């Protein structure tokens, strides 16, 4: 992939449905998203509540199609997704570095079951500072709080 043609720019509100589709495609293989009802419920939350309240940036190809995105608030990563066909090509790394360098991002919460994401953030200089046994809605889904020093 020719990464020189990739650009990062803010996601506009009319692009939210496309951004949500990137997220849906990216989580299909993750253990915590095997329940289709939960995926559809979270999809609605993304469209109606999360994306409008996050600063979202997309990494795009030369046709301006969204290949991956990152959602930020209060110097924290709340969302990071890359289309499956573009994963493991450095796009998530570029989005993370963009967030750190442009916005001073230094926090992220990652599900314990998402080993690739944990490894990615650790490789970008994030360190685990806490482990929690339940997710934000009280489900028994362990996660790590990571910070970048």
MDTraj code that builds the backbone (N, CA, C; nanometers):
import mdtraj as md
import numpy as np

residues = "UNK UNK UNK UNK UNK UNK UNK UNK UNK UNK UNK UNK UNK UNK UNK UNK UNK UNK UNK UNK UNK UNK UNK UNK UNK UNK UNK UNK UNK UNK UNK UNK UNK UNK UNK UNK UNK UNK UNK UNK UNK UNK UNK UNK UNK UNK UNK UNK UNK UNK UNK UNK UNK UNK UNK UNK UNK UNK UNK UNK UNK UNK UNK UNK UNK UNK UNK UNK UNK UNK UNK UNK UNK UNK UNK UNK UNK UNK UNK UNK UNK UNK UNK UNK UNK UNK UNK UNK UNK UNK UNK UNK UNK UNK UNK UNK UNK UNK UNK UNK UNK UNK UNK UNK UNK UNK UNK UNK UNK UNK UNK UNK UNK UNK UNK UNK UNK UNK UNK UNK UNK UNK UNK UNK UNK UNK UNK UNK UNK UNK UNK UNK UNK UNK UNK UNK UNK UNK UNK UNK UNK UNK UNK UNK UNK UNK UNK UNK UNK".split()
xyz = np.array([
    [0.0845, -0.1175, 0.0000],
    [0.0000, 0.0000, 0.0000],
    [0.0890, 0.1237, 0.0000],
    [0.0570, 0.2186, -0.0847],
    [0.1319, 0.3426, -0.0922],
    [0.0783, 0.4399, 0.0128],
    [0.1475, 0.4482, 0.1257],
    [0.0985, 0.5294, 0.2356],
    [0.1211, 0.6793, 0.2133],
    [0.1934, 0.7168, 0.1101],
    [0.2148, 0.8588, 0.0831],
    [0.0854, 0.9271, 0.0419],
    [-0.0094, 0.8529, -0.0136],
    [-0.1335, 0.9145, -0.0584],
    [-0.2365, 0.9220, 0.0538],
    [-0.2069, 0.8672, 0.1702],
    [-0.3010, 0.8697, 0.2810],
    [-0.2954, 1.0037, 0.3525],
    [-0.4138, 1.0538, 0.3873],
    [-0.4234, 1.1789, 0.4611],
    [-0.5087, 1.1573, 0.5850],
    [-0.4915, 1.2454, 0.6827],
    [-0.5744, 1.2423, 0.8030],
    [-0.6494, 1.3746, 0.8090],
    [-0.7803, 1.3653, 0.8253],
    [-0.8630, 1.4856, 0.8358],
    [-0.9838, 1.4568, 0.9240],
    [-1.0463, 1.5643, 0.9689],
    [-1.1597, 1.5514, 1.0593],
    [-1.2792, 1.4873, 0.9880],
    [-1.3497, 1.4019, 1.0615],
    [-1.4719, 1.3397, 1.0099],
    [-1.5853, 1.4405, 1.0248],
    [-1.6565, 1.4652, 0.9172],
    [-1.7701, 1.5575, 0.9181],
    [-1.8975, 1.4815, 0.9534],
    [-1.9968, 1.5512, 1.0042],
    [-2.1191, 1.4852, 1.0506],
    [-2.1882, 1.4054, 0.9405],
    [-2.1830, 1.4487, 0.8168],
    [-2.2466, 1.3726, 0.7087],
    [-2.1739, 1.2403, 0.6815],
    [-2.0509, 1.2261, 0.7349],
    [-1.9729, 1.1038, 0.7161],
    [-1.9912, 1.0035, 0.8303],
    [-2.0686, 1.0382, 0.9326],
    [-2.0856, 0.9485, 1.0467],
    [-2.1333, 0.8083, 1.0078],
    [-2.2308, 0.7931, 0.9178],
    [-2.2705, 0.6563, 0.8812],
    [-2.1551, 0.5738, 0.8237],
    [-2.0712, 0.6360, 0.7430],
    [-1.9539, 0.5662, 0.6880],
    [-1.8555, 0.5315, 0.7991],
    [-1.8335, 0.6245, 0.8921],
    [-1.7424, 0.5999, 1.0045],
    [-1.7923, 0.4840, 1.0901],
    [-1.9226, 0.4798, 1.1134],
    [-1.9796, 0.3700, 1.1927],
    [-1.9620, 0.2378, 1.1195],
    [-1.9765, 0.2381, 0.9880],
    [-1.9572, 0.1144, 0.9112],
    [-1.8125, 0.0659, 0.9218],
    [-1.7175, 0.1576, 0.9258],
    [-1.5769, 0.1189, 0.9468],
    [-1.5642, 0.0491, 1.0817],
    [-1.6270, 0.1062, 1.1853],
    [-1.6221, 0.0443, 1.3179],
    [-1.6851, -0.0948, 1.3151],
    [-1.8039, -0.1082, 1.2554],
    [-1.8731, -0.2382, 1.2507],
    [-1.7846, -0.3422, 1.1830],
    [-1.7259, -0.3068, 1.0698],
    [-1.6389, -0.4010, 0.9989],
    [-1.5166, -0.4389, 1.0821],
    [-1.4635, -0.3429, 1.1555],
    [-1.3390, -0.3682, 1.2300],
    [-1.3600, -0.4555, 1.3529],
    [-1.4805, -0.4583, 1.4093],
    [-1.5016, -0.5358, 1.5326],
    [-1.5597, -0.6741, 1.5097],
    [-1.5897, -0.7094, 1.3869],
    [-1.6554, -0.8373, 1.3585],
    [-1.5833, -0.9579, 1.4175],
    [-1.4521, -0.9557, 1.4217],
    [-1.3759, -1.0714, 1.4693],
    [-1.3400, -1.0647, 1.6175],
    [-1.3755, -0.9560, 1.6850],
    [-1.3388, -0.9411, 1.8255],
    [-1.4381, -1.0142, 1.9151],
    [-1.3838, -1.0834, 2.0141],
    [-1.4647, -1.1666, 2.1033],
    [-1.5750, -1.0884, 2.1726],
    [-1.5457, -0.9667, 2.2163],
    [-1.6454, -0.8911, 2.2920],
    [-1.7593, -0.8380, 2.2044],
    [-1.7509, -0.8544, 2.0732],
    [-1.8554, -0.8035, 1.9833],
    [-1.9207, -0.9145, 1.9025],
    [-1.9329, -1.0340, 1.9577],
    [-1.9960, -1.1441, 1.8863],
    [-2.1486, -1.1401, 1.8937],
    [-2.2044, -1.0689, 1.9900],
    [-2.3491, -1.0562, 2.0035],
    [-2.3972, -0.9466, 1.9072],
    [-2.4722, -0.9869, 1.8053],
    [-2.5162, -0.8917, 1.7022],
    [-2.6071, -0.7828, 1.7596],
    [-2.6849, -0.8164, 1.8624],
    [-2.7711, -0.7154, 1.9242],
    [-2.6873, -0.6054, 1.9892],
    [-2.5780, -0.6457, 2.0552],
    [-2.4901, -0.5455, 2.1171],
    [-2.4227, -0.4596, 2.0114],
    [-2.3821, -0.5193, 1.9009],
    [-2.3197, -0.4436, 1.7925],
    [-2.4186, -0.3403, 1.7385],
    [-2.5420, -0.3827, 1.7143],
    [-2.6421, -0.2899, 1.6607],
    [-2.6764, -0.1806, 1.7625],
    [-2.6826, -0.2166, 1.8893],
    [-2.7112, -0.1185, 1.9934],
    [-2.5982, -0.0153, 2.0012],
    [-2.4743, -0.0637, 1.9998],
    [-2.3611, 0.0284, 2.0071],
    [-2.3508, 0.1113, 1.8793],
    [-2.3873, 0.0525, 1.7673],
    [-2.3876, 0.1249, 1.6401],
    [-2.4779, 0.2485, 1.6511],
    [-2.5967, 0.2303, 1.7079],
    [-2.6889, 0.3427, 1.7264],
    [-2.6287, 0.4469, 1.8216],
    [-2.5660, 0.3997, 1.9304],
    [-2.5022, 0.4926, 2.0241],
    [-2.3922, 0.5737, 1.9553],
    [-2.3138, 0.5064, 1.8716],
    [-2.2084, 0.5776, 1.7985],
    [-2.2678, 0.6897, 1.7140],
    [-2.3695, 0.6571, 1.6385],
    [-2.4300, 0.7563, 1.5491],
    [-2.4949, 0.8718, 1.6244],
    [-2.5693, 0.8397, 1.7293],
    [-2.6505, 0.9406, 1.7963],
    [-2.5793, 1.0143, 1.9086],
    [-2.4917, 0.9455, 1.9814],
    [-2.4333, 1.0054, 2.1010],
    [-2.2819, 1.0254, 2.0940],
    [-2.2087, 0.9215, 2.0565],
    [-2.0636, 0.9290, 2.0677],
    [-1.9980, 1.0148, 1.9602],
    [-2.0214, 0.9845, 1.8341],
    [-1.9530, 1.0602, 1.7290],
    [-1.9802, 1.2107, 1.7362],
    [-2.1040, 1.2534, 1.7628],
    [-2.1257, 1.3985, 1.7731],
    [-2.0528, 1.4643, 1.8901],
    [-2.0122, 1.3846, 1.9891],
    [-1.9462, 1.4411, 2.1076],
    [-1.7964, 1.4120, 2.1137],
    [-1.7433, 1.3464, 2.0124],
    [-1.6001, 1.3201, 2.0038],
    [-1.5403, 1.4030, 1.8912],
    [-1.4113, 1.4276, 1.9016],
    [-1.3382, 1.4811, 1.7873],
    [-1.2896, 1.3588, 1.7107],
    [-1.3418, 1.3405, 1.5906],
    [-1.3090, 1.2217, 1.5119],
    [-1.2237, 1.2590, 1.3911],
    [-1.1221, 1.1791, 1.3694],
    [-1.0319, 1.1989, 1.2571],
    [-1.0205, 1.0684, 1.1807],
    [-1.0168, 1.0809, 1.0490],
    [-1.0110, 0.9641, 0.9612],
    [-0.8814, 0.9641, 0.8833],
    [-0.8310, 0.8449, 0.8611],
    [-0.7210, 0.8288, 0.7676],
    [-0.7861, 0.7832, 0.6369],
    [-0.7521, 0.8515, 0.5295],
    [-0.8228, 0.8358, 0.4026],
    [-0.7279, 0.8015, 0.2885],
    [-0.7834, 0.7343, 0.1884],
    [-0.7058, 0.7066, 0.0681],
    [-0.7160, 0.8254, -0.0283],
    [-0.6604, 0.8099, -0.1457],
    [-0.6588, 0.9201, -0.2426],
    [-0.7985, 0.9583, -0.2906],
    [-0.8960, 0.8710, -0.2739],
    [-1.0349, 0.9016, -0.3108],
    [-1.1125, 0.9592, -0.1921],
    [-1.0431, 0.9846, -0.0833],
    [-1.1012, 1.0391, 0.0403],
    [-1.1949, 0.9420, 0.1124],
    [-1.1829, 0.8129, 0.0828],
    [-1.2601, 0.7110, 0.1534],
    [-1.1967, 0.6870, 0.2892],
    [-1.2813, 0.6674, 0.3895],
    [-1.2322, 0.6432, 0.5252],
    [-1.1844, 0.4988, 0.5379],
    [-1.0573, 0.4841, 0.5732],
    [-0.9984, 0.3516, 0.5940],
    [-0.9873, 0.3189, 0.7422],
    [-0.9810, 0.4224, 0.8227],
    [-0.9710, 0.4058, 0.9672],
    [-1.0064, 0.5364, 1.0345],
    [-1.0375, 0.5283, 1.1650],
    [-1.0722, 0.6505, 1.2364],
    [-1.0330, 0.6405, 1.3828],
    [-1.0209, 0.7584, 1.4427],
    [-0.9895, 0.7694, 1.5845],
    [-1.0823, 0.8762, 1.6428],
    [-1.1395, 0.8447, 1.7587],
    [-1.2282, 0.9383, 1.8269],
    [-1.1666, 0.9809, 1.9588],
    [-1.1611, 1.1117, 1.9827],
    [-1.0903, 1.1680, 2.0971],
    [-1.1786, 1.2614, 2.1792],
    [-1.1499, 1.2665, 2.3083],
    [-1.2098, 1.3663, 2.3974],
    [-1.1247, 1.3715, 2.5236],
    [-1.1028, 1.4915, 2.5727],
    [-1.0280, 1.5103, 2.6983],
    [-0.8941, 1.4374, 2.6991],
    [-0.8242, 1.4459, 2.5872],
    [-0.6905, 1.3869, 2.5718],
    [-0.6912, 1.2350, 2.5887],
    [-0.8047, 1.1725, 2.5538],
    [-0.8193, 1.0274, 2.5632],
    [-0.8719, 0.9722, 2.4310],
    [-0.8220, 0.8545, 2.3934],
    [-0.8747, 0.7824, 2.2778],
    [-0.9974, 0.7051, 2.3242],
    [-1.1110, 0.7289, 2.2603],
    [-1.2336, 0.6564, 2.2915],
    [-1.2706, 0.5576, 2.1826],
    [-1.2133, 0.5739, 2.0659],
    [-1.2494, 0.4901, 1.9519],
    [-1.1309, 0.4831, 1.8579],
    [-1.0979, 0.3628, 1.8152],
    [-0.9934, 0.3428, 1.7149],
    [-1.0341, 0.2225, 1.6324],
    [-1.0527, 0.2443, 1.5030],
    [-1.0967, 0.1370, 1.4139],
    [-1.0294, 0.1516, 1.2786],
    [-0.9938, 0.0370, 1.2204],
    [-0.9379, 0.0336, 1.0858],
    [-1.0070, -0.0799, 1.0108],
    [-1.0432, -0.0547, 0.8863],
    [-1.1065, -0.1587, 0.8060],
    [-1.0187, -0.2834, 0.8020],
    [-1.0779, -0.4022, 0.8084],
    [-0.9996, -0.5264, 0.8129],
    [-0.8953, -0.5400, 0.7016],
    [-0.9276, -0.5010, 0.5800],
    [-0.8327, -0.5131, 0.4697],
    [-0.7121, -0.4213, 0.4799],
    [-0.7158, -0.3261, 0.5737],
    [-0.6073, -0.2302, 0.5905],
    [-0.5381, -0.2433, 0.7261],
    [-0.5825, -0.3383, 0.8062],
    [-0.5201, -0.3585, 0.9367],
    [-0.3793, -0.4140, 0.9192],
    [-0.2962, -0.3859, 1.0163],
    [-0.1562, -0.4300, 1.0189],
    [-0.0727, -0.3679, 0.9062],
    [-0.1119, -0.2463, 0.8656],
    [-0.0374, -0.1701, 0.7655],
    [0.0087, -0.0353, 0.8202],
    [-0.0020, -0.0152, 0.9510],
    [0.0466, 0.1067, 1.0120],
    [-0.0546, 0.2204, 1.0213],
    [-0.1785, 0.1980, 0.9777],
    [-0.2775, 0.3055, 0.9805],
    [-0.3162, 0.3437, 1.1229],
    [-0.3402, 0.2447, 1.2081],
    [-0.3750, 0.2741, 1.3480],
    [-0.2588, 0.3447, 1.4171],
    [-0.1386, 0.3025, 1.3887],
    [-0.0194, 0.3663, 1.4459],
    [-0.0139, 0.5137, 1.4044],
    [-0.0411, 0.5411, 1.2780],
    [-0.0402, 0.6799, 1.2305],
    [-0.1484, 0.7620, 1.2998],
    [-0.2669, 0.7030, 1.3190],
    [-0.3745, 0.7747, 1.3876],
    [-0.3385, 0.8028, 1.5335],
    [-0.2801, 0.7053, 1.6004],
    [-0.2398, 0.7243, 1.7403],
    [-0.1334, 0.8331, 1.7501],
    [-0.0323, 0.8267, 1.6657],
    [0.0737, 0.9278, 1.6685],
    [0.0194, 1.0660, 1.6355],
    [-0.0745, 1.0744, 1.5445],
    [-0.1398, 1.2003, 1.5114],
    [-0.2098, 1.2561, 1.6359],
    [-0.2836, 1.1704, 1.7056],
    [-0.3563, 1.2126, 1.8258],
    [-0.2607, 1.2596, 1.9354],
    [-0.1500, 1.1896, 1.9519],
    [-0.0511, 1.2282, 2.0531],
    [0.0132, 1.3619, 2.0156],
    [0.0598, 1.3719, 1.8921],
    [0.1343, 1.4903, 1.8492],
    [0.0480, 1.6149, 1.8307],
    [-0.0730, 1.5985, 1.7814],
    [-0.1581, 1.7138, 1.7526],
    [-0.2460, 1.7559, 1.8703],
    [-0.2822, 1.6603, 1.9567],
    [-0.3805, 1.6899, 2.0603],
    [-0.3351, 1.6527, 2.2016],
    [-0.2140, 1.6022, 2.2139],
    [-0.1624, 1.5679, 2.3461],
    [-0.2341, 1.4512, 2.4123],
    [-0.2886, 1.3620, 2.3328],
    [-0.3591, 1.2447, 2.3872],
    [-0.2620, 1.1609, 2.4687],
    [-0.3084, 1.1166, 2.5855],
    [-0.2224, 1.0339, 2.6702],
    [-0.2967, 0.9227, 2.7445],
    [-0.4260, 0.9033, 2.7179],
    [-0.5020, 0.7996, 2.7878],
    [-0.5818, 0.7152, 2.6888],
    [-0.6023, 0.5887, 2.7270],
    [-0.6903, 0.4993, 2.6521],
    [-0.7296, 0.3840, 2.7431],
    [-0.8505, 0.3324, 2.7245],
    [-0.8957, 0.2113, 2.7927],
    [-0.9112, 0.1028, 2.6874],
    [-0.8555, -0.0156, 2.7146],
    [-0.8561, -0.1241, 2.6170],
    [-0.9070, -0.2511, 2.6823],
    [-1.0033, -0.3198, 2.6188],
    [-1.0486, -0.4481, 2.6736],
    [-0.9320, -0.5467, 2.6846],
    [-0.9278, -0.6199, 2.7939],
    [-0.8204, -0.7174, 2.8153],
    [-0.8190, -0.8236, 2.7062],
    [-0.9340, -0.8520, 2.6483],
    [-0.9429, -0.9544, 2.5439],
    [-0.8905, -0.9070, 2.4085],
    [-0.8656, -0.7776, 2.3933],
    [-0.8194, -0.7243, 2.2657],
    [-0.6667, -0.7132, 2.2662],
    [-0.6019, -0.8300, 2.2566],
    [-0.4552, -0.8353, 2.2612],
    [-0.3895, -0.7505, 2.1522],
    [-0.4388, -0.7529, 2.0277],
    [-0.3738, -0.6689, 1.9259],
    [-0.3748, -0.5209, 1.9616],
    [-0.4853, -0.4716, 2.0182],
    [-0.4922, -0.3294, 2.0563],
    [-0.3971, -0.3006, 2.1721],
    [-0.3921, -0.3896, 2.2697],
    [-0.2981, -0.3713, 2.3815],
    [-0.1547, -0.3648, 2.3306],
    [-0.1198, -0.4575, 2.2428],
    [0.0164, -0.4594, 2.1872],
    [0.0447, -0.3325, 2.1065],
    [-0.0534, -0.2879, 2.0299],
    [-0.0369, -0.1661, 1.9504],
    [-0.0106, -0.0454, 2.0388],
    [-0.0935, -0.0266, 2.1411],
    [-0.0751, 0.0895, 2.2284],
    [0.0544, 0.0786, 2.3085],
    [0.0896, -0.0409, 2.3536],
    [0.2171, -0.0575, 2.4235],
    [0.3339, -0.0206, 2.3306],
    [0.3265, -0.0625, 2.2047],
    [0.4326, -0.0311, 2.1084],
    [0.4426, 0.1189, 2.0810],
    [0.3345, 0.1935, 2.1058],
    [0.3344, 0.3383, 2.0842],
    [0.3695, 0.4147, 2.2115],
    [0.4153, 0.3436, 2.3146],
    [0.4613, 0.4109, 2.4357],
    [0.3584, 0.4241, 2.5458],
    [0.2477, 0.3520, 2.5366],
    [0.1474, 0.3533, 2.6434],
    [0.1808, 0.2434, 2.7431],
    [0.1517, 0.2696, 2.8691],
    [0.1775, 0.1741, 2.9761],
    [0.0485, 0.1461, 3.0519],
    [0.0303, 0.0203, 3.0899],
    [-0.0861, -0.0171, 3.1704],
    [-0.0668, 0.0356, 3.3113],
    [-0.1666, 0.1087, 3.3607],
    [-0.1573, 0.1633, 3.4963],
    [-0.2655, 0.1075, 3.5881],
    [-0.3678, 0.0443, 3.5295],
    [-0.4739, -0.0137, 3.6117],
    [-0.5467, -0.1209, 3.5312],
    [-0.5985, -0.2193, 3.6044],
    [-0.6820, -0.3231, 3.5438],
    [-0.8149, -0.3226, 3.6172],
    [-0.9235, -0.3275, 3.5402],
    [-1.0575, -0.3271, 3.5982],
    [-1.1303, -0.4536, 3.5538],
    [-1.2122, -0.5104, 3.6408],
    [-1.2790, -0.6365, 3.6111],
    [-1.4126, -0.6212, 3.5403],
    [-1.4726, -0.5022, 3.5493],
    [-1.6026, -0.4798, 3.4852],
    [-1.5943, -0.3607, 3.3918],
    [-1.6725, -0.3677, 3.2840],
    [-1.6728, -0.2560, 3.1899],
    [-1.7607, -0.1426, 3.2421],
    [-1.7743, -0.0390, 3.1636],
    [-1.8436, 0.0825, 3.2075],
    [-1.9922, 0.0624, 3.2356],
    [-2.0500, -0.0494, 3.1893],
    [-2.1914, -0.0752, 3.2196],
    [-2.2092, -0.1934, 3.3149],
    [-2.1000, -0.2348, 3.3783],
    [-2.1077, -0.3362, 3.4820],
    [-2.0953, -0.4799, 3.4365],
    [-2.0659, -0.5024, 3.3078],
    [-2.0469, -0.6397, 3.2595],
    [-1.9102, -0.6911, 3.3026],
    [-1.9006, -0.8208, 3.3225],
    [-1.7738, -0.8834, 3.3610],
    [-1.6822, -0.8918, 3.2387],
    [-1.6286, -0.7780, 3.1976],
    [-1.5369, -0.7687, 3.0837],
    [-1.4161, -0.6872, 3.1273],
    [-1.3093, -0.7559, 3.1639],
    [-1.1899, -0.6852, 3.2126],
    [-1.1307, -0.5919, 3.1068],
    [-1.0725, -0.4824, 3.1559],
    [-1.0079, -0.3875, 3.0669],
    [-0.8918, -0.3211, 3.1395],
    [-0.8030, -0.2643, 3.0597],
    [-0.6852, -0.1955, 3.1123],
    [-0.6947, -0.0468, 3.0835],
    [-0.6501, 0.0302, 3.1801],
    [-0.6327, 0.1740, 3.1605],
    [-0.4862, 0.1930, 3.1250],
    [-0.4587, 0.2591, 3.0147],
    [-0.3224, 0.2830, 2.9692],
    [-0.2975, 0.4333, 2.9614],
    [-0.1745, 0.4733, 2.9883],
    [-0.1347, 0.6124, 2.9741],
    [-0.0046, 0.6219, 2.8959],
    [0.0125, 0.7330, 2.8302],
    [0.1337, 0.7600, 2.7526],
    [0.2157, 0.8624, 2.8290],
    [0.3410, 0.8284, 2.8538],
    [0.4298, 0.9193, 2.9300],
    [0.5196, 0.9942, 2.8354],
])
top = md.Topology()
chain = top.add_chain()
for i, resn in enumerate(residues, 1):
    res = top.add_residue(resn, chain, resSeq=i)
    for name in ("N", "CA", "C"):
        top.add_atom(name, md.element.get_by_symbol(name[0]), res)
traj = md.Trajectory(xyz[None], top)
